[in-house]
Amino acid sequence: MKFVHIADMHLDTPFRMLSDRADLGEIRRLDQRKAFKKMIEYIKQNEIPYLFIAGDLYDNEYIRESTIEYINNLFKEIPNTKIYITPGNHDPYIKKSYYETFSWNENVKIFTGKIEKVENEEFILYGYGFEDFYDNNSKIEEMQLENKEKINILLTHSNLDGSDKTERYYNNLSSKKIKEIGFDYIALGHIHKRNIEENINIIYPGSTISLGFDELGEHGMVVGNLEKGNLDLEFITLDEKEFKELELDISEIETIEELLQKVDEISIEENKLYKIILKGKRNFEINLYKLIKMIEKKEIIKIKDKTTLGYNIEKLSQEKTTLRGIYVKEILDKIENEPENKEMLEKALEIGLEVLS
């Protein structure tokens, strides 16, 4: 049996923390739609009979009805494909959610917070979805398979082997225990990094498109071919853009103009979005808000300042007869007396030295 497995699409998420450029959220929401349509086209062209969506298809807080209609219209284009959806912690099956109120196409099956079995000639599928934004009582680990001769599949949104209290509220399951149940394929969502390279049958496809710089690399879908005792998996990229981080040491740079010139010299790859991490010792004030506006390369969407002050502060504080020395000494005294304000005072020190230099 052939199938496509996706998770963590997060349609209509605002992407607020993604970029220092204001318009990127709208662009990435359009990229989500493009990726989804690309998946549907693949299913159509390759006559894939099953689509597994393992939670967080959309963000309940932000999803628009027009987006739900867009999804469902695409589902209508693959009427011969059975679509199975298990709601996750961002799109739970709650009262008045679109999972409950919308009239989904007849090839769509949405699971709820009770383990449900779907059986056909090819397999037995067990599905379980969130009915709230948290879940810690799915009872999946207590399951027993009714017919181990057939292909058995589990579809759910889950955190595996969570060690802290927070992780345990996202349908935390023991990988050891669910392996022992005997499923032939376990289709999961929730973790945004894919794991198909590990050659196991407990699979996270990762987020369908990258949601930020903590999700580097390619993103897309898992395409599988499953027979009893044999599983072949392939990862196919759907996200046309890829996030990359680059470090730039500014220790030898003396002015903002020099920094802009260095940034302009960075080699940019096609369909890549960049975060530049500034490192080293800085010799001038860096205003990130102004800096991103002055950078001409639109592919650079975020700047992170991890530099430290390049001035010899201790030496400057010994200049008892200069305004600069008196200022530095006063700020250092304040930092010692007000450690809770250290970050703010260090910024004041930097701005003051910029003015007095």
N, C-alpha and C positions, 0 to 999 in steps of 0.2 A: 504493500500500500504506500502510495506517495502522499506527502503532506507538506504544508508550509507552516512554520511555527514562528510567531512574532510575540513581542511583549513590550510594555512600557513605551507606547507611542506618545502618550501624554498630549493628545491633540488639544489645541487652544491654550496650552500653558503660556504664561506671559513672557518668559525668558528675561525677567527683570534684572537678574544678576549676571547675565551672560556677557553684556557688552557695555562699554563706555559710550557707544554711539547709539543715539536714541531710536533709530529706525530699524534696528536689526531684529527686534522681536517680531515685527510684521513679516519681515523677509523669512525668518525661520518658521513661522506658522505656515507660510506658503510652501516652504520646503517640506513640511510635514505632509501636506496634501499631495505634493508631487511624489514623495516616497510611497505613500499609500496607493496612489494610482499605479505607480510602477509595479508594486506587488500584485495588484489585481491583474494587470496586463500579463505578468509572468504566469499567474495561475491560469488565465484564459488561454494563452498560447500553448502552455504545456499540459493542459487538461488535468490540473491537480484536483483530486476529488475532495481533499479535506484541508481546512484552514483552522489552525489552533491559535487563539488569541488569549495569552495568559495574563490578563489583567492590565490595568492602567492604560486602557485604550484612549481614554480622555481624562482631563482634569475636571472633576465635578464642579469645582468652584468657578471655573471660567468657561466651560463648554457652552457653545451657542447652538441653538436648534438648527441653524443653517449648516453647521458642521456635521451634526448628526444626519441630516438629510443628505449631505454630500457622501458620507460614509455609506449610508444605506443604498443610495443610488448606485454606488460602485458594487455593492453586494448583489444588486439586481443584475449586473452584467455577468455574473458567474453563477447562474441558477443551478448548475449541476454540481457545484461545490458546496459541501456541507460546512457551515461556519460555526465553530464552537467558541464561546466567549465565557471566561471566568472573571468576573469583576475583581478588582484589586483594592488596595487601600486608598487610591486616589479616585477611583470610579466605582465605589461600592454600590451594591443593589439596595438602595435605600428608598424610602417613600418619596414619591414624586420625582425620582431620578428618571432619566431618559430610558434606562433599562426597563423601568416599570411602566412608563406612560407612553412611550413611542411605539408606533406600529411598525415593527421591524419586518424585513422581508422574510418569506416563509422558509428560506434556507438557513436562517439564523437561529441558533439555540443558545440561550443565555442561562448559565447556572446561577444558583442562589446559595444561601448559607446552609444547605443540607446536601450531603454527598449524594449525587444522583448518578445513576448508571444509564448509559446509552449503548445498546448492543445492535450490531448488524452482522452480516456474513463475514466481514473481515476482522472485526475487533470488538472488544468491550472497552468503552471509554468511561472513566469515572471523573466527574467534574465537581469542583467545589469553589464557590465564590464568596467574597467578603459581603457582609450585609451591614457593615459599619466601617468607619475609618481605621478601626483596630480589630484584631481577631487573635484570640489565643486559645480557641477551643474547637478546632476543626474535627478532631477525632480521626484524622486520616491515618495516624500511626497505629490505630487499633483495627484497621481494615483487614479483611480476609478475602482473597479472590475466590470467586465462585467456580471459575473454569480456567485452570492454568494451561489448558491445551490451546486456548485461543490467544491471540495477541491482546495484552492488557495494557491500557494507557491511563495515566493519571494527568489531568490538566488542572493546574491551580496556580495561584499567586502566593509565593511563600519565601520566607527567609530561612535558609538552611543553617543549622548548627550555630544559632545565635548564642552569644555568651553573656551579653548584658541585658538588663531589664527592658531597654527600649526595643531591641531586636525581637524579643519574645512576644511582642504585641503585634507582629506582622506574620501570623500563621507560621510560627517558628517550628520547623520540623527537623528531626534527626535524620541525616542522610543514611546512617547505618540502619535505622529502623525501617525506612521506606524501601531501601534496597532489599531487606529481608522479606518484604511483602511479596515481591516477585514480579513487579511491573516490567514490561518490555521497554516502555518508554515513559519518561516522566517529563512532561512539558511544563516548565516553570516560567514565572516572571517575577519581577521585583528587583533583582540585581541587574544593574545596567551594563555590566561587562559580560561578554559572551564567554562560554567555557567549552565550546565544542572541540577545541584542540586537545582536551584532556581525555578524549576517546572513552567516554562513559555514556550511560543512557539517562543520566539526570541532567537535563539541559536547560541552561539559560541562554537565550539568543542575544541578550543585551538589549539596550534601548534601540528602537528602530531608527531614530536619528539622534545624533549627539545633542544633549541638552546643555553642554557647557565644557569648560576646560578640565573638568574632572572626569570627562569621558572622551579621552583622546582616541585616535585611530578610527578604523572603518566601522560603520554601523549599518545594520540591515536585517536580513531574515535568515532563518535556517530552513533549508529544504531537505527533507528526509525521505528515505525509502526503507520501509520497515517490513521485515518478514520475521516469522518466529525463529529466534536464534541468530538473526542477522540484521544489523542496523548500519546504513550508509547515510552520512550527513555531509551537507555542503553549505558553506556560508556564502550568501550573495549580498553584495553591497547595494543598499537602496539610497542612502544619504549621499547626495552629490558633493557635499562639502565635508571637509575633515579639519578638525581642530589641531593646531600645533602650538607648542611653546618654544620660544627662543630666548636665550639669555644674552644680555649685552652688558659687558663690563664698562663702566663709565669712569673708572679711576683716573684715566688720563684726559678726560674731557673737562674743559674749563667753563664752557658757556652753554646756554640752551641752544644756540645756533649750531654749535658743533654737534650736540646730541641729535638734533633734527637731521643734520647731514649724515650722521652715522646710521640713523634709522632709514633714511632714504636709500642708503647703499645696501640694505638687506635684500637678499634675493628672495623673491616671492614666487611660490609655486601656484599653478592654476588650481582653482577650487579648494584652496586652503584658507582657513581663518586663523589669525595669529594673536597670541598674547605675548608681549615682549616683557621679559622680567629683567629689570634693571638691577645690576649687582655691582659690588665694589664700593669704593669711597667716593662720595659726591662732594664736589667743590662749589656747588651753587644750589640755589633753591629749586626744587622740582614741584611744579603745580600740575598734578596729573590731569585735572579737568581741562586746563588750558593746553597742555601738551597734546592730548588726543585730538583736539580740534585743529592743531597746527600740522598734524601728520597727514600728508596727502594720500598715502596708500590706504584705501578703504578696506583692504584685507586685514589690516591691523586694527583689531576691534577692542583690544584691552591692553592696558599698561599696568604692571605691578612693580611697585618700588620696594626693593629689598636692599637698598643701599644703606650705608652708614655715613655719618659725617666725616668728611675728609680733613677737616681742620684739626690742628693740634690744640685741642681745647685746653689742656693743662698748661701748655706753654703760653697760650693767649691770656689765660687767667692771671699770669704773673706780670702782665704789662700794667703796672699800677698807675702809670702816668698817661695812659691813652684811654680815650672814650671806649674803644673796643674792648680793652682789657677790663675796665670797670664793669661794662655791660656783661661780659662773659662770667666774671666772678659773681655778680649778683644773681644771674640765672642759675649757676651751679649751686649757690647757696639755697635758692628756692627749691631746686630739685631734691636736695638733701633733706630739706624740711617738709616738702610736700611730695613724697614719692608717688602718691596717687595721681598727681598731675604731670608725671614725668614726660609722657608723650607730647602733651600740649606745650610744655616748657621747652622741650628740645626743638619743637617746630618754631617756637618764638626765637630761640637762640639762632636757628638757621636763617630765619628771615632777617633778624637783626644784623647778623654778620654779613649778609648779602648787601644790606643798605650801607653798613659802615666800611665795607671793603673798598 
